[in-house]
Amino acid sequence: MVAGELVQEHLRADAGAPDDISDLPDGAAPAGGANDLDSPALEQEPPPDEKQAMLPNGEEGKPLETKLYCRRFAVLTVFSLCSMVNAFQWIQYSIIANVITHYYGISNDQVNWLSIVYMVAYVPLIFPATWLLDWKGLRLTALLGAGLNCAGAWLKCASVSPELFGVTLTAQIICSVAQVFILGLPSRVASVWFGPREVSTACATAVLGNQLGTAIGFLLPPVLVPNTADNIELMSRNISIMFYGTAAVSTVLFILTVIVIKDRPALPPSQAQAVLLDSPAENYSYVQSIVNLFRNKAFVLLLISYGIMTGSFYSVSTLLNQMIMACYEELNAGRIGLTLVIAGMIGSIICGLWLDHTKTYKMTTLVVYILSFLGMIVFTFTLDLNNIYLVFFTAGVLGFFMTGYLPLGFEFGVEITYPEPEGTSSGLLNAFAQIFGIIFTLIQDKLTSNYNPLAGNLFLCAWIFVGILLTALIKSELKRHNVNMGADSNHLECVHEPEATGASEMSQSEKTP
């Protein structure tokens, strides 16, 4: 029986199922998110909305057994830190582009490619990476990401010499391959380890690690590697300190990944995961899952709109040093980038908490998109006013909404494509983000170089406006949420078998709990 049929079977179960949770095993947590610690709270009557989250099960009318484990916080922390180091290595060259060009004797375009290579590597490798995640699980995928990240960091330590740009490029390519195994995991970690009332916040926290790495990447390199153009030996020593420090942290995190991260807990954290676990593995078809995702009109619209927004963020991050250097001092580029990302981290957490509370995915996504567009407009027209404090403020506003959008896209994608695997939908979202990121970075770079930063930023503004229109067209049905809340989702299907692959049109509007 495929997962879609299991969803329907549980939703058609006896309507006389009891509302209380007295039949849960000792230590089992209600779907609302209490952890598995022995506590009197576990024996109290759950609130009404959590009773609704208990789906009936088969003939006996009992909910499927679920439980939340304290280990989930360790898994989330280790994964977030691995993502942090990988993101740091992505941006550590671009933010000191003037230093890197002088040290290795290369052009700005070559420095930009040290960032763009992350995007280029992701697109062809995402399909084998998501296949691996679906078939081999979270643990092996995370180990590959952490291991390659560690290997790339150590190879960079061997590239500290002006004639070894090829070595540092090779190391960056290895780190970019590691990113393929890391970037699509937030929604998988959140879904398989966290309950329905905390899954969006968990996803936002996992994305937060990547944002934190970008923030540190904006802050530390300009401090660790100042522009000592008249002293190449000192520059080499400073670059070496940055590389060895990154390698040491990467090694510790690889060891922690081996110890902490598991594929999934012994018992699922939610009814939605419990239903999926009942689906036999032999009924799953990775290719058919991809086909079904592209048949989902709402998801295709989300793919394009998410790619536009995230690609714009990648382009702004890559070219920030060049934009700021055209108007202000070098050190300000890192500080402005830090402001942008720190504000985005706050935005991510607030958006995650809001989604867990309201489940208004489309409305929240659309509002954040519109505010990102307004933030980009303000940032564009205030960049060259010779007021550095105003630039800090506008960068913070832009980052709050633009970076805060990232976990929204992940969670919205999982909701409208359930019961398809989270890693597949997230992987496709990231693939489109990389494609748009490559295109936007190359075009904005040319516009900035040939004209000025205003021209490049206006180009992004135009595309973000297109993204608003596409987001408004998305028809939203919260399929995963409906299963967790016991809503009628009889038309749901997980098209793993050819006879179950008919694409169904989404017609039900968003629900709030």
Number of C-alpha atoms within 10 A of each C-alpha: 12 21 26 23 19 21 29 18 15 22 21 17 17 15 9 9 17 16 19 18 20 12 12 16 11 12 18 22 25 27 27 21 19 20 23 17 14 11 11 7 12 18 13 11 13 17 10 10 12 21 19 19 26 27 27 25 20 17 10 12 17 21 22 21 19 23 25 26 22 13 16 22 13 14 22 22 17 21 28 24 22 30 31 25 27 31 26 23 26 26 26 24 24 29 29 25 26 21 20 23 18 17 21 17 13 15 13 18 14 17 21 21 20 24 26 27 20 26 28 19 20 25 18 12 15 24 19 12 21 26 16 16 24 20 11 12 17 21 17 18 22 26 21 20 27 31 22 24 32 26 17 26 28 20 21 25 21 15 21 22 19 15 11 13 19 11 17 21 20 16 24 25 22 22 30 29 24 28 26 28 29 26 23 26 28 29 27 26 25 26 26 22 29 31 29 25 23 22 26 31 25 27 27 30 22 31 28 29 25 25 28 23 25 27 27 23 27 32 23 17 22 22 14 15 20 17 20 15 13 8 9 15 12 15 23 17 15 18 24 20 16 18 21 17 14 22 22 13 15 26 18 13 21 22 13 18 25 15 11 16 22 18 18 18 16 11 18 24 31 31 30 28 23 19 25 21 14 13 19 11 14 10 14 19 16 19 11 16 22 17 14 21 22 17 16 17 18 22 25 18 20 25 24 18 28 29 25 26 29 24 26 29 21 23 26 22 20 27 24 21 25 22 22 22 14 15 15 16 11 20 20 19 24 24 17 25 27 25 25 28 29 22 24 28 26 18 25 31 22 15 25 25 19 16 23 18 15 12 22 18 25 22 14 17 24 19 16 22 26 19 17 26 25 18 21 24 18 16 22 21 15 16 23 17 10 11 12 18 10 14 23 21 16 24 26 23 23 27 28 26 29 28 27 30 27 25 27 23 24 28 25 24 27 25 23 25 25 24 24 24 21 27 27 26 28 25 26 24 24 27 26 23 26 26 18 23 27 23 16 23 26 18 16 25 25 16 18 19 15 11 11 15 25 18 18 25 23 17 15 26 21 12 16 26 19 16 23 22 15 19 24 17 13 19 18 22 23 26 26 23 24 20 28 22 21 21 17 14 19 15 14 23 24 26 27 25 16 10 7 13 16 13 18 13 13 18 9 12 11 18 16 13 15
